[in-house]
Amino acid sequence: MNVRYDGADADCVHHPSRASCVKIVATMSRTTPEGRCQHPGEEIVDSGYRNRWWTLLKLPDGTVGWVNNIYIQGGEKIAGVPDCGW
């Protein structure tokens, strides 16, 4: 899965999407990063699933970025990950 982020783009910070977060800061699979918070953004449709919730992750190397929850094990929203405060 691609982890996307562009801290200089307010749209990426406040409305995560493929269009506003064009910078891929990491590619991950089978890892357990820290979920900082989750926020609604662009709805993603893949393999018969759809989800508009994105989780802001902190990777083990300190990299921060968004991943749509469709690519994270869990539900539409990830249990135990708070909503972002903005």
N, C-alpha and C positions, 0 to 999 in steps of 0.2 A: 504494500500500500504506500502511496505517496503522502508524505507529510509536507504541508504547504504553509508558508508564512511570508509576510512582508510587513515588518513593523513600521515602515515608512508610509504604508497605505492604510489610511483610517478605515476604508471599506473592508479591507482584509481583517483588521482587528475587530471591527464591530459587526460585520456581515460576511462571515466566511463563505467563499465560493471559489470555484476554479478560475473564474474571471478576475476576481479581486486579489486572489492569493496565487498568482502565477508562478512564483518562485518555489520550486520543490527543494526543501532544505534537507530531506532525508528520504530514503526508501526503506521500509521495514517489512518484516514478516516474522511471525512466531516469536514475538518478544512482548514483554509486559512493561511498557513505559508508564510513567505517572500521569494520571488524568488530572489536570489542574481545575478545569471547569468546562461546562458545555453551554452552547449557545445556538439558537436557530440561525440557519443561513440557507444557501442554495439547496433545493431538494435534489438529491441524487437518486437515480433509478439504475439498478444493476441486478442482473440475474433474477428478475421478478420481484425484487424488494425495492422499497423507496423510503427515504428518510431525509428530513430537513435539519436534523440535529447534528452538530459538529462538536468534537471534543478537542480542547487545547491540551496538547501533550507536552510533557517535559521528558526528553530522552535521556538515557544514562550519561551521554556526553555533554548534557546541558542545553542541547538544541531544543527550541520551542517551536511548535507548529500545530496546525489544525489537521484533523482527519475526520471525514464524515463517519458518523456512528454506524453506517451500514457495513463498514469494514472492521468494526470492533465487536468482539463477542459480547452479547448482552441483548438488550431490547432497543426500542426506539431511542430511549434515553438510558444512559448507563448508570446502574444503581451504585450509589456511593460517591458519584462525581457530582459536585454541586453545580448549580447554574452560575454562569458568569454574572458579575455584578453590574453589567452595563447593558 
